[in-house]
Amino acid sequence: MSGAVAPALSHVPREFADVVREHLGELTEEMIGEIRAGVPEYSRPGDEKYVKAVRRAVEEALRQFVVRVADDGAGKGRLLEVYRAIGKGEAAEGRPLDSLQAALRICARVAWRRLALESERLNLSRRRVCEVGEAILVYLDEIAAAAAEGYAEAQIRVAGELELRRRRLLDLLLSDPPADPRAVGDLARAVRWTVPRTVAGVALAVRAPGVGGRPALPPDVLADLDRAQPCLVLPDPDGPGRAGLLDASLRDWVVAVGPSVPAHELAQSLRLAREALALARRGVLASSEPIRCADHLSTLIIFRDEALVRVLRRVRLAPLGHLRPAQRDRIAETLLAWLQCGYNANEVAARLHVHPQTVRYRLRQATELFGDRLKSPDDRFELEIALRARALASRAERR
């Protein structure tokens, strides 16, 4: 486009440039008036600073048009810089580029109107009028291209700054001890993020090296996938439709969702999510679907202090020690199911897919092994923990 501008402007008579110079103030006011009347985004009564910016843009365009007609292209660099800056300003104000393009079309219409009024006095032929009109349009296209370039640059910069602020907000939310709520609120407003009533920390790990691109996440989900331990902040995790929000977009990731907590407890939620993720890596928890910590709290408790649980298993499961491995596994499996099924042999049989008589036979063996310890509520509680830990460890070994 820029290569076509110089020849086009060469068709503009200097007398028309003189007319523009002579009526610069009048043309400026006419263009500004029609812009403000025709483009709602530019109608800002009482905002003198903004009115001055619009005026400067119009005056610069008219002035440089005159200069370039009179001096064969001089001032082009300055004009383009001005309109790149205008494009950046439009992006910063959050207005679409369509508003600026509409304003430029209005300027072209006013210029055409002035050309039509002056063409007879300047003795311009119809062909000459068309050439001048084309020059005006090409000139405005060049201005529009410069503004679009500045607009795109600003959008990239603003997007980068916004992403940095969102990551800073994520860091503040994860502070332990919690950050000042006022600081969190101020930064949340700056990135247009509403602090929700509850949040959940989400821990992530790629399923395989080189697999998994950048997921498409809703704008209210704060994310940092570039840190050593990638994570998300999921607002209102118990709200309608939130449970399955991450399933589709994070298929290439192992996902662990912490429990729902108030915003100032987010660090604890993410800590539990990371513990669940670690258990998934070991095979303790299945990871084909997002792991929800709220469904595995007892497992997280059992594996919180594994040294203590090993001692508990050694002490409470000692009566199984002299059995053959296969027999030990059958008694342990049956006894755990019996404790979990409220001591109902028929339910145990259904769960293990064996005959109720088989269950009763194994329970008689267990009673001989454990004796009165099966009658004490405290002993039964600790025995269930030990058996549960044994089953989880065996599952992890198999996986």
C-alpha positions in Angstrom: 0.0 0.0 0.0 2.8 2.5 0.9 4.4 2.1 -2.5 1.2 3.4 -4.1 0.9 6.5 -1.9 3.6 8.7 -3.5 2.3 8.4 -7.1 -1.3 9.0 -5.9 -0.4 12.1 -4.0 1.5 13.4 -7.0 -1.9 13.8 -8.8 -3.2 16.2 -6.1 -2.9 19.8 -7.3 -1.0 22.1 -4.9 -4.0 24.5 -5.1 -6.1 21.9 -3.3 -3.4 21.5 -0.7 -3.6 25.3 -0.2 -7.4 25.0 0.2 -6.9 22.4 2.9 -4.3 24.6 4.6 -6.5 27.7 4.4 -9.5 25.9 5.9 -7.6 23.7 8.3 -9.4 24.8 11.4 -12.8 24.6 9.8 -12.1 21.1 8.3 -10.8 19.9 11.7 -14.0 21.0 13.5 -16.2 19.5 10.8 -14.4 16.2 10.9 -14.4 16.0 14.7 -18.1 16.9 14.9 -19.0 14.2 12.5 -16.8 11.7 14.1 -18.3 12.3 17.5 -21.8 12.2 16.0 -21.2 9.1 14.0 -19.0 6.9 16.2 -20.5 6.5 19.8 -17.1 5.4 21.2 -15.7 8.9 20.5 -18.6 10.7 22.2 -17.1 11.7 25.5 -18.6 14.9 26.9 -16.6 16.6 29.5 -13.4 14.6 28.8 -11.1 17.4 27.6 -8.0 15.3 27.5 -9.6 12.8 25.1 -11.1 15.6 22.9 -7.6 17.0 22.6 -6.3 13.6 21.5 -9.0 13.3 18.8 -8.2 16.8 17.6 -4.5 16.1 17.4 -5.1 13.0 15.3 -7.3 14.9 12.8 -5.1 18.0 12.6 -1.9 15.9 12.1 -3.6 14.0 9.3 -4.6 17.2 7.5 -1.3 19.0 8.2 0.8 16.1 6.9 -1.5 15.7 3.8 -0.7 19.3 3.0 3.0 18.9 3.6 3.3 15.7 1.6 1.5 17.2 -1.4 3.6 20.4 -1.3 6.9 18.7 -0.6 6.7 15.3 -2.4 6.2 12.9 0.5 7.9 14.8 3.4 6.7 14.0 6.9 5.6 10.5 6.2 7.6 8.9 9.0 6.2 11.3 11.6 2.7 10.8 10.5 3.0 7.0 10.7 4.5 7.2 14.2 1.6 9.4 15.3 -1.0 6.9 14.0 0.9 3.9 15.4 0.6 5.7 18.8 -3.1 6.4 18.2 -3.6 2.7 17.4 -1.8 1.7 20.7 -4.0 4.2 22.5 -7.2 2.6 21.1 -6.0 -0.8 22.3 -5.2 0.5 25.7 -8.7 2.1 25.9 -10.3 -1.3 25.0 -12.0 0.0 21.9 -12.2 -2.2 18.8 -10.2 -1.1 15.8 -13.5 -0.8 13.9 -14.2 2.5 15.7 -11.0 4.1 14.4 -11.6 2.8 10.9 -15.1 4.3 11.0 -13.6 7.6 12.1 -11.2 7.6 9.1 -14.0 6.9 6.7 -15.8 9.9 8.1 -12.7 12.0 7.5 -12.5 10.7 3.9 -16.2 11.7 3.4 -15.6 15.2 4.7 -12.5 15.6 2.4 -14.5 14.4 -0.6 -17.2 16.9 0.2 -14.7 19.7 0.3 -13.1 18.5 -2.9 -16.5 18.6 -4.6 -17.1 22.2 -3.4 -13.7 23.4 -4.6 -13.3 21.4 -7.8 -15.1 24.0 -10.0 -13.2 26.9 -8.5 -10.0 25.1 -9.1 -11.0 24.2 -12.6 -10.5 20.4 -12.0 -11.6 18.0 -14.6 -13.8 15.0 -13.7 -10.8 12.7 -14.2 -8.6 15.0 -12.0 -11.3 15.0 -9.3 -11.3 11.1 -9.3 -7.5 11.0 -9.1 -7.5 13.4 -6.1 -10.2 11.4 -4.5 -8.2 8.2 -5.0 -5.2 9.9 -3.5 -7.2 10.8 -0.4 -8.4 7.2 0.0 -4.9 5.8 -0.4 -3.5 8.3 2.1 -6.2 7.3 4.7 -5.5 3.6 4.0 -1.8 4.2 4.9 -2.9 5.9 8.1 -5.2 3.0 8.9 -2.5 0.5 8.3 -0.1 2.4 10.7 -2.9 2.5 13.4 -3.6 -1.2 12.9 0.1 -2.0 13.4 0.2 0.0 16.6 -3.0 -1.6 17.8 -1.6 -5.1 17.2 1.6 -4.2 19.1 -0.3 -2.8 22.0 -2.5 -5.9 22.2 0.5 -8.1 22.4 2.0 -6.0 25.1 -1.2 -5.6 27.1 -1.8 -9.4 26.8 1.7 -10.0 28.1 1.3 -7.5 31.0 -2.1 -9.0 31.9 -0.6 -12.5 31.9 2.2 -11.4 34.3 -0.3 -9.8 36.6 -2.5 -12.9 36.6 0.5 -15.0 37.6 1.3 -12.5 40.3 -2.2 -12.8 41.6 -1.9 -16.6 41.5 1.3 -16.3 43.6 -0.5 -14.0 46.1 -3.3 -16.4 46.4 -0.9 -19.3 47.1 1.1 -17.4 49.7 1.5 -19.2 53.0 0.8 -17.5 55.3 -2.0 -15.9 53.3 -1.3 -12.5 51.7 -3.1 -9.3 52.8 -6.7 -9.6 51.4 -6.5 -6.0 50.3 -3.5 -6.7 48.1 -5.2 -9.7 46.6 -8.4 -7.6 46.0 -6.5 -4.7 44.3 -4.6 -7.0 42.0 -7.7 -9.1 41.2 -9.5 -5.9 40.2 -6.6 -4.9 38.0 -6.9 -8.1 36.0 -10.7 -8.1 36.1 -10.9 -11.3 38.2 -13.6 -11.6 40.8 -12.4 -13.2 44.1 -14.8 -16.1 44.5 -16.3 -17.5 47.7 -14.5 -20.8 47.3 -11.5 -22.0 45.2 -9.6 -25.2 44.6 -5.9 -25.6 43.8 -5.3 -27.9 40.8 -1.9 -29.7 40.4 -0.9 -30.9 36.9 1.7 -33.1 35.3 2.0 -34.0 31.6 1.1 -37.6 30.9 4.2 -38.1 28.7 7.1 -36.0 27.6 6.3 -33.9 24.5 2.6 -34.6 24.9 0.0 -32.0 25.7 -0.2 -28.5 24.3 -1.4 -25.3 26.0 -5.0 -26.1 27.1 -7.9 -23.8 26.3 -9.0 -22.7 29.7 -11.9 -20.4 30.7 -10.8 -16.8 31.5 -11.7 -17.1 35.2 -9.2 -20.0 35.7 -5.8 -18.6 36.8 -3.0 -20.8 35.4 0.8 -21.1 35.4 1.9 -24.1 33.3 5.5 -22.9 33.0 6.6 -23.4 36.6 8.3 -26.5 37.8 5.0 -27.7 39.3 2.3 -26.5 37.0 -0.9 -25.5 38.7 -4.3 -23.8 38.3 -6.7 -21.9 40.5 -10.3 -23.1 39.8 -12.9 -20.6 41.1 -16.2 -21.8 42.5 -15.3 -25.5 42.0 -18.7 -26.8 43.4 -20.8 -24.6 41.1 -23.0 -25.9 38.3 -20.9 -27.5 35.5 -17.6 -26.9 37.3 -17.0 -30.5 38.1 -16.3 -31.4 34.5 -14.8 -28.2 33.4 -11.2 -29.5 33.3 -12.0 -33.0 31.9 -12.0 -32.1 28.2 -9.3 -29.3 28.1 -6.7 -31.3 30.1 -6.9 -34.7 28.6 -3.1 -34.8 28.0 -2.4 -34.0 31.7 -2.7 -35.9 34.9 -5.0 -33.6 37.0 -5.5 -33.5 40.8 -8.1 -31.1 42.1 -7.8 -30.0 45.7 -10.7 -29.6 48.1 -12.9 -26.5 47.9 -11.7 -23.9 50.4 -12.0 -20.1 51.0 -9.5 -18.1 48.9 -7.1 -17.5 51.9 -6.7 -21.3 52.3 -5.8 -22.0 48.6 -2.2 -23.0 49.5 -3.6 -25.9 51.6 -5.9 -27.0 48.8 -3.0 -27.1 46.3 -0.7 -28.9 48.8 -3.3 -31.7 49.0 -3.7 -31.7 45.2 0.1 -32.2 44.9 0.1 -35.0 47.4 -2.7 -36.7 45.4 -0.7 -36.2 42.2 2.4 -37.8 43.8 0.2 -40.8 44.9 -1.1 -41.1 41.3 2.5 -41.2 40.0 3.1 -44.1 42.4 0.0 -45.9 41.2 -1.9 -45.5 44.5 -4.6 -43.4 42.9 -6.0 -44.0 39.4 -5.2 -41.0 37.1 -7.2 -41.7 33.9 -9.7 -39.1 35.1 -9.1 -36.0 37.2 -8.4 -37.0 40.8 -10.6 -35.1 43.2 -9.1 -35.0 46.7 -12.5 -34.8 48.3 -13.1 -38.4 47.2 -9.7 -39.7 48.6 -9.3 -38.0 51.9 -8.8 -41.2 53.9 -6.1 -42.3 51.4 -4.3 -38.9 51.8 -4.5 -39.3 55.6 -3.0 -42.8 55.4 -0.1 -41.7 53.2 0.6 -38.5 55.1 2.9 -40.3 57.5 4.0 -43.5 55.9 6.6 -44.4 58.6 3.8 -44.3 61.2 1.5 -46.4 59.0 4.3 -49.0 58.5 4.6 -49.3 62.2 0.8 -49.6 62.5 0.7 -52.3 59.8 3.5 -54.2 61.5 1.8 -54.2 64.9 -1.9 -54.7 63.9 -1.3 -57.2 61.1 1.3 -59.3 63.0 -1.2 -62.2 63.4 -1.1 -62.6 59.6 2.7 -62.9 59.5 3.0 -66.7 59.7 0.5 -67.4 56.9 1.4 -68.3 53.4 1.3 -65.2 51.0 -1.9 -66.3 49.2 -3.7 -67.2 52.4 -2.6 -63.9 54.0 -4.0 -62.0 51.0 -7.3 -63.8 51.2 -7.8 -63.2 54.9 -6.7 -59.6 54.7 -9.0 -58.9 51.8 -12.0 -60.6 53.5 -11.4 -58.9 56.8 -11.1 -55.4 55.3 -14.4 -55.9 53.3 -16.1 -57.2 56.5 -15.0 -54.1 58.4 -16.1 -51.8 55.5 -19.5 -53.6 55.0 -20.7 -53.3 58.6 -19.8 -56.9 59.5 -22.3 -58.3 57.0 -21.0 -61.6 55.5 -23.5 -61.5 52.6 -22.4 -58.0 51.5 -18.8 -59.1 51.7 -19.5 -62.2 49.5 -21.2 -59.9 46.9 -18.3 -57.5 46.9 -15.6 -60.2 46.6 -17.7 -62.4 44.3 -17.4 -65.5 46.5 -19.9 -67.7 48.3 -21.1 -66.5 51.8 -19.9 -69.8 53.3 -16.4 -69.0 52.0 -16.6 -65.6 53.7 -17.7 -67.2 57.0 -14.9 -69.7 56.8 -12.3 -67.0 56.3 -13.8 -64.9 59.1 -13.6 -67.8 61.5 -9.9 -68.0 60.6 -9.5 -64.3 61.2 -11.2 -64.6 64.6 -8.8 -67.3 65.6 -5.9 -65.1 64.6 -7.0 -61.7 66.0 -9.2 -62.9 68.9 -10.7 -60.2 71.2 -9.1 -57.4 69.1 -12.0 -57.8 66.7 -14.4 -56.8 69.5 -12.7 -53.6 70.5 -13.9 -50.5 68.5 -10.4 -48.9 68.8 -8.6 -52.0 67.7 -11.1 -52.5 64.8 -10.5 -48.9 63.7 -6.7 -49.2 63.7 -7.0 -52.6 62.0 -9.1 -51.2 59.2 -6.4 -48.4 58.7 -3.7 -51.0 58.5 -5.6 -53.2 56.1 -6.5 -50.3 53.9 -2.9 -49.1 53.8 -1.8 -52.7 52.9 -4.4 -52.9 50.1 -3.4 -49.5 48.7 0.3 -50.4 48.7 -0.4 -53.7 47.0 -2.5 -51.9 44.3 0.4 -49.5 43.7 2.9 -52.4 43.3 0.6 -54.1 40.8 0.3 -50.9 38.8 
